[in-house]
Amino acid sequence: MATDIKAHITGTIWKIKAAVGDSVDEGDTLIIIESMKMEMPIEAMDPGTVKEVLCQEGQAVAEGQVLMVIED
């Protein structure tokens, strides 16, 4: 089963910390979004493997936008 990792706030992708094929554990930081001069981490909710990265560093994203797909 795949899990969509979504932006929880509108902002800019500051850093992508996981790549396709990486194994991640619950709580691992996947992406950092910059919004209003604050860095907001997006963490894995469950362990799995990164299947897709749907964003790029420097890209503007909207709240709720799918940024990454994790597969169990």
N, CA, C and O atoms as CSV, one atom per row, in Angstrom:
chain,resi,resn,atom,element,x,y,z
A,1,MET,N,N,0.837,-1.187,0.000
A,1,MET,CA,C,0.000,0.000,0.000
A,1,MET,C,C,0.882,1.251,0.000
A,1,MET,O,O,1.910,1.291,0.676
A,2,ALA,N,N,0.485,2.244,-0.742
A,2,ALA,CA,C,1.268,3.480,-0.843
A,2,ALA,C,C,0.631,4.583,0.005
A,2,ALA,O,O,-0.591,4.655,0.143
A,3,THR,N,N,1.475,5.427,0.563
A,3,THR,CA,C,1.030,6.551,1.374
A,3,THR,C,C,1.511,7.846,0.732
A,3,THR,O,O,2.696,8.000,0.436
A,4,ASP,N,N,0.584,8.773,0.519
A,4,ASP,CA,C,0.951,10.087,-0.011
A,4,ASP,C,C,1.452,10.971,1.123
A,4,ASP,O,O,0.814,11.069,2.170
A,5,ILE,N,N,2.587,11.607,0.912
A,5,ILE,CA,C,3.119,12.579,1.858
A,5,ILE,C,C,2.755,13.950,1.309
A,5,ILE,O,O,3.179,14.322,0.214
A,6,LYS,N,N,1.966,14.700,2.075
A,6,LYS,CA,C,1.437,15.980,1.599
A,6,LYS,C,C,2.018,17.155,2.378
A,6,LYS,O,O,2.429,17.022,3.531
A,7,ALA,N,N,2.040,18.299,1.719
A,7,ALA,CA,C,2.456,19.550,2.372
A,7,ALA,C,C,1.390,19.925,3.395
A,7,ALA,O,O,0.201,19.932,3.079
A,8,HIS,N,N,1.806,20.235,4.608
A,8,HIS,CA,C,0.862,20.627,5.650
A,8,HIS,C,C,0.712,22.146,5.739
A,8,HIS,O,O,-0.039,22.665,6.565
A,9,ILE,N,N,1.445,22.843,4.868
A,9,ILE,CA,C,1.408,24.306,4.852
A,9,ILE,C,C,1.875,24.779,3.473
A,9,ILE,O,O,2.642,24.083,2.808
A,10,THR,N,N,1.427,25.937,3.049
A,10,THR,CA,C,1.905,26.532,1.805
A,10,THR,C,C,3.300,27.100,2.040
A,10,THR,O,O,3.536,27.761,3.052
A,11,GLY,N,N,4.214,26.852,1.126
A,11,GLY,CA,C,5.574,27.359,1.284
A,11,GLY,C,C,6.448,26.960,0.116
A,11,GLY,O,O,5.964,26.712,-0.988
A,12,THR,N,N,7.748,26.903,0.375
A,12,THR,CA,C,8.746,26.551,-0.633
A,12,THR,C,C,9.542,25.355,-0.138
A,12,THR,O,O,9.922,25.297,1.031
A,13,ILE,N,N,9.793,24.402,-1.026
A,13,ILE,CA,C,10.612,23.245,-0.653
A,13,ILE,C,C,12.038,23.742,-0.418
A,13,ILE,O,O,12.690,24.228,-1.342
A,14,TRP,N,N,12.512,23.620,0.805
A,14,TRP,CA,C,13.854,24.073,1.154
A,14,TRP,C,C,14.861,22.941,0.982
A,14,TRP,O,O,15.954,23.152,0.456
A,15,LYS,N,N,14.487,21.726,1.432
A,15,LYS,CA,C,15.421,20.597,1.368
A,15,LYS,C,C,14.641,19.295,1.244
A,15,LYS,O,O,13.661,19.075,1.956
A,16,ILE,N,N,15.084,18.440,0.339
A,16,ILE,CA,C,14.538,17.088,0.210
A,16,ILE,C,C,15.580,16.145,0.805
A,16,ILE,O,O,16.718,16.091,0.338
A,17,LYS,N,N,15.184,15.407,1.834
A,17,LYS,CA,C,16.138,14.591,2.584
A,17,LYS,C,C,16.034,13.097,2.289
A,17,LYS,O,O,16.785,12.305,2.858
A,18,ALA,N,N,15.108,12.698,1.403
A,18,ALA,CA,C,14.966,11.286,1.038
A,18,ALA,C,C,14.822,11.181,-0.477
A,18,ALA,O,O,14.215,12.042,-1.113
A,19,ALA,N,N,15.379,10.131,-1.039
A,19,ALA,CA,C,15.352,9.926,-2.492
A,19,ALA,C,C,14.630,8.621,-2.813
A,19,ALA,O,O,14.436,7.776,-1.938
A,20,VAL,N,N,14.239,8.466,-4.066
A,20,VAL,CA,C,13.586,7.236,-4.516
A,20,VAL,C,C,14.472,6.040,-4.163
A,20,VAL,O,O,15.672,6.032,-4.434
A,21,GLY,N,N,13.849,5.033,-3.554
A,21,GLY,CA,C,14.573,3.822,-3.161
A,21,GLY,C,C,15.056,3.821,-1.725
A,21,GLY,O,O,15.424,2.771,-1.200
A,22,ASP,N,N,15.064,4.990,-1.072
A,22,ASP,CA,C,15.503,5.070,0.326
A,22,ASP,C,C,14.487,4.396,1.240
A,22,ASP,O,O,13.280,4.528,1.038
A,23,SER,N,N,14.974,3.676,2.242
A,23,SER,CA,C,14.112,3.144,3.301
A,23,SER,C,C,13.992,4.204,4.373
A,23,SER,O,O,14.980,4.830,4.756
A,24,VAL,N,N,12.769,4.406,4.859
A,24,VAL,CA,C,12.531,5.409,5.901
A,24,VAL,C,C,11.783,4.768,7.057
A,24,VAL,O,O,11.031,3.812,6.868
A,25,ASP,N,N,11.993,5.297,8.248
A,25,ASP,CA,C,11.299,4.853,9.443
A,25,ASP,C,C,10.320,5.919,9.888
A,25,ASP,O,O,10.443,7.084,9.508
A,26,GLU,N,N,9.355,5.524,10.688
A,26,GLU,CA,C,8.410,6.479,11.255
A,26,GLU,C,C,9.175,7.579,11.979
A,26,GLU,O,O,10.059,7.300,12.789
A,27,GLY,N,N,8.835,8.825,11.686
A,27,GLY,CA,C,9.482,9.964,12.334
A,27,GLY,C,C,10.674,10.532,11.585
A,27,GLY,O,O,11.168,11.601,11.944
A,28,ASP,N,N,11.156,9.837,10.542
A,28,ASP,CA,C,12.266,10.373,9.747
A,28,ASP,C,C,11.807,11.627,9.004
A,28,ASP,O,O,10.692,11.673,8.485
A,29,THR,N,N,12.670,12.643,8.955
A,29,THR,CA,C,12.359,13.850,8.186
A,29,THR,C,C,12.580,13.549,6.711
A,29,THR,O,O,13.652,13.100,6.306
A,30,LEU,N,N,11.532,13.808,5.909
A,30,LEU,CA,C,11.584,13.545,4.473
A,30,LEU,C,C,11.860,14.807,3.673
A,30,LEU,O,O,12.666,14.810,2.742
A,31,ILE,N,N,11.177,15.873,4.052
A,31,ILE,CA,C,11.228,17.137,3.322
A,31,ILE,C,C,11.153,18.268,4.342
A,31,ILE,O,O,10.500,18.139,5.378
A,32,ILE,N,N,11.825,19.376,4.042
A,32,ILE,CA,C,11.702,20.576,4.876
A,32,ILE,C,C,11.124,21.682,4.001
A,32,ILE,O,O,11.660,22.011,2.943
A,33,ILE,N,N,10.008,22.250,4.478
A,33,ILE,CA,C,9.355,23.358,3.786
A,33,ILE,C,C,9.681,24.641,4.530
A,33,ILE,O,O,9.655,24.678,5.760
A,34,GLU,N,N,9.989,25.697,3.777
A,34,GLU,CA,C,10.197,27.018,4.368
A,34,GLU,C,C,8.931,27.839,4.152
A,34,GLU,O,O,8.444,27.971,3.029
A,35,SER,N,N,8.413,28.380,5.231
A,35,SER,CA,C,7.226,29.218,5.162
A,35,SER,C,C,7.353,30.315,6.204
A,35,SER,O,O,7.609,30.031,7.374
A,36,MET,N,N,7.180,31.543,5.799
A,36,MET,CA,C,7.278,32.700,6.696
A,36,MET,C,C,8.596,32.687,7.477
A,36,MET,O,O,8.633,32.963,8.676
A,37,LYS,N,N,9.685,32.355,6.753
A,37,LYS,CA,C,11.050,32.320,7.301
A,37,LYS,C,C,11.239,31.277,8.402
A,37,LYS,O,O,12.177,31.364,9.195
A,38,MET,N,N,10.341,30.291,8.446
A,38,MET,CA,C,10.465,29.180,9.388
A,38,MET,C,C,10.628,27.886,8.593
A,38,MET,O,O,10.023,27.721,7.534
A,39,GLU,N,N,11.450,26.971,9.110
A,39,GLU,CA,C,11.638,25.665,8.476
A,39,GLU,C,C,10.718,24.657,9.152
A,39,GLU,O,O,10.779,24.462,10.366
A,40,MET,N,N,9.869,24.020,8.357
A,40,MET,CA,C,8.888,23.065,8.878
A,40,MET,C,C,9.171,21.682,8.296
A,40,MET,O,O,9.031,21.483,7.089
A,41,PRO,N,N,9.568,20.719,9.140
A,41,PRO,CA,C,9.840,19.374,8.621
A,41,PRO,C,C,8.559,18.602,8.342
A,41,PRO,O,O,7.556,18.757,9.039
A,42,ILE,N,N,8.612,17.773,7.315
A,42,ILE,CA,C,7.548,16.809,7.043
A,42,ILE,C,C,8.164,15.442,7.302
A,42,ILE,O,O,9.172,15.072,6.700
A,43,GLU,N,N,7.542,14.703,8.207
A,43,GLU,CA,C,8.100,13.425,8.649
A,43,GLU,C,C,7.281,12.241,8.134
A,43,GLU,O,O,6.096,12.371,7.828
A,44,ALA,N,N,7.940,11.089,8.045
A,44,ALA,CA,C,7.255,9.855,7.658
A,44,ALA,C,C,6.311,9.441,8.782
A,44,ALA,O,O,6.679,9.461,9.957
A,45,MET,N,N,5.105,9.070,8.411
A,45,MET,CA,C,4.124,8.618,9.400
A,45,MET,C,C,4.279,7.128,9.690
A,45,MET,O,O,3.917,6.658,10.769
A,46,ASP,N,N,4.820,6.390,8.723
A,46,ASP,CA,C,5.012,4.948,8.832
A,46,ASP,C,C,6.317,4.567,8.148
A,46,ASP,O,O,6.804,5.320,7.304
A,47,PRO,N,N,6.896,3.421,8.487
A,47,PRO,CA,C,8.089,2.971,7.769
A,47,PRO,C,C,7.734,2.535,6.353
A,47,PRO,O,O,6.596,2.155,6.077
A,48,GLY,N,N,8.707,2.593,5.469
A,48,GLY,CA,C,8.492,2.161,4.092
A,48,GLY,C,C,9.654,2.542,3.205
A,48,GLY,O,O,10.746,2.846,3.686
A,49,THR,N,N,9.411,2.524,1.903
A,49,THR,CA,C,10.418,2.858,0.906
A,49,THR,C,C,9.876,3.992,0.033
A,49,THR,O,O,8.714,3.973,-0.371
A,50,VAL,N,N,10.722,4.972,-0.250
A,50,VAL,CA,C,10.308,6.094,-1.094
A,50,VAL,C,C,10.100,5.579,-2.517
A,50,VAL,O,O,11.024,5.055,-3.139
A,51,LYS,N,N,8.871,5.733,-3.025
A,51,LYS,CA,C,8.519,5.268,-4.366
A,51,LYS,C,C,8.633,6.396,-5.386
A,51,LYS,O,O,9.121,6.188,-6.496
A,52,GLU,N,N,8.172,7.614,-5.001
A,52,GLU,CA,C,8.214,8.770,-5.908
A,52,GLU,C,C,8.503,10.035,-5.123
A,52,GLU,O,O,8.060,10.190,-3.984
A,53,VAL,N,N,9.250,10.940,-5.743
A,53,VAL,CA,C,9.442,12.290,-5.219
A,53,VAL,C,C,8.818,13.223,-6.258
A,53,VAL,O,O,9.263,13.273,-7.404
A,54,LEU,N,N,7.791,13.955,-5.850
A,54,LEU,CA,C,6.998,14.749,-6.789
A,54,LEU,C,C,7.244,16.246,-6.661
A,54,LEU,O,O,6.412,17.054,-7.073
A,55,CYS,N,N,8.386,16.614,-6.090
A,55,CYS,CA,C,8.712,18.033,-5.919
A,55,CYS,C,C,10.212,18.225,-6.100
A,55,CYS,O,O,10.979,17.264,-6.165
A,56,GLN,N,N,10.607,19.491,-6.179
A,56,GLN,CA,C,12.026,19.845,-6.320
A,56,GLN,C,C,12.365,20.928,-5.307
A,56,GLN,O,O,11.500,21.710,-4.914
A,57,GLU,N,N,13.618,20.972,-4.888
A,57,GLU,CA,C,14.058,22.047,-3.998
A,57,GLU,C,C,13.851,23.384,-4.694
A,57,GLU,O,O,14.180,23.535,-5.871
A,58,GLY,N,N,13.307,24.349,-3.970
A,58,GLY,CA,C,13.039,25.673,-4.510
A,58,GLY,C,C,11.639,25.828,-5.081
A,58,GLY,O,O,11.228,26.936,-5.424
A,59,GLN,N,N,10.906,24.730,-5.187
A,59,GLN,CA,C,9.555,24.753,-5.751
A,59,GLN,C,C,8.544,25.282,-4.728
A,59,GLN,O,O,8.590,24.913,-3.554
A,60,ALA,N,N,7.641,26.138,-5.176
A,60,ALA,CA,C,6.529,26.597,-4.336
A,60,ALA,C,C,5.472,25.506,-4.311
A,60,ALA,O,O,5.139,24.934,-5.350
A,61,VAL,N,N,4.940,25.213,-3.121
A,61,VAL,CA,C,3.913,24.178,-2.973
A,61,VAL,C,C,2.732,24.713,-2.176
A,61,VAL,O,O,2.869,25.637,-1.374
A,62,ALA,N,N,1.577,24.117,-2.413
A,62,ALA,CA,C,0.355,24.513,-1.722
A,62,ALA,C,C,0.023,23.497,-0.629
A,62,ALA,O,O,0.389,22.325,-0.722
A,63,GLU,N,N,-0.667,23.958,0.392
A,63,GLU,CA,C,-1.121,23.065,1.449
A,63,GLU,C,C,-1.941,21.932,0.831
A,63,GLU,O,O,-2.834,22.179,0.021
A,64,GLY,N,N,-1.637,20.689,1.216
A,64,GLY,CA,C,-2.353,19.525,0.706
A,64,GLY,C,C,-1.763,18.916,-0.550
A,64,GLY,O,O,-2.193,17.842,-0.972
A,65,GLN,N,N,-0.786,19.576,-1.159
A,65,GLN,CA,C,-0.151,19.048,-2.377
A,65,GLN,C,C,0.667,17.809,-2.035
A,65,GLN,O,O,1.389,17.796,-1.038
A,66,VAL,N,N,0.557,16.754,-2.868
A,66,VAL,CA,C,1.335,15.532,-2.662
A,66,VAL,C,C,2.776,15.802,-3.081
A,66,VAL,O,O,3.042,16.243,-4.200
A,67,LEU,N,N,3.704,15.527,-2.158
A,67,LEU,CA,C,5.122,15.800,-2.401
A,67,LEU,C,C,5.950,14.536,-2.624
A,67,LEU,O,O,6.967,14.553,-3.317
A,68,MET,N,N,5.488,13.432,-2.014
A,68,MET,CA,C,6.254,12.191,-2.052
A,68,MET,C,C,5.301,11.031,-1.838
A,68,MET,O,O,4.255,11.186,-1.208
A,69,VAL,N,N,5.663,9.868,-2.365
A,69,VAL,CA,C,4.866,8.657,-2.158
A,69,VAL,C,C,5.767,7.617,-1.490
A,69,VAL,O,O,6.862,7.322,-1.969
A,70,ILE,N,N,5.281,7.068,-0.375
A,70,ILE,CA,C,6.002,6.033,0.377
A,70,ILE,C,C,5.229,4.728,0.225
A,70,ILE,O,O,4.006,4.707,0.364
A,71,GLU,N,N,5.939,3.643,-0.060
A,71,GLU,CA,C,5.310,2.343,-0.205
A,71,GLU,C,C,5.722,1.453,0.969
A,71,GLU,O,O,6.886,1.423,1.367
A,72,ASP,N,N,4.739,0.731,1.514
A,72,ASP,CA,C,5.012,-0.170,2.653
A,72,ASP,C,C,5.869,-1.339,2.239
A,72,ASP,O,O,6.193,-2.190,3.066
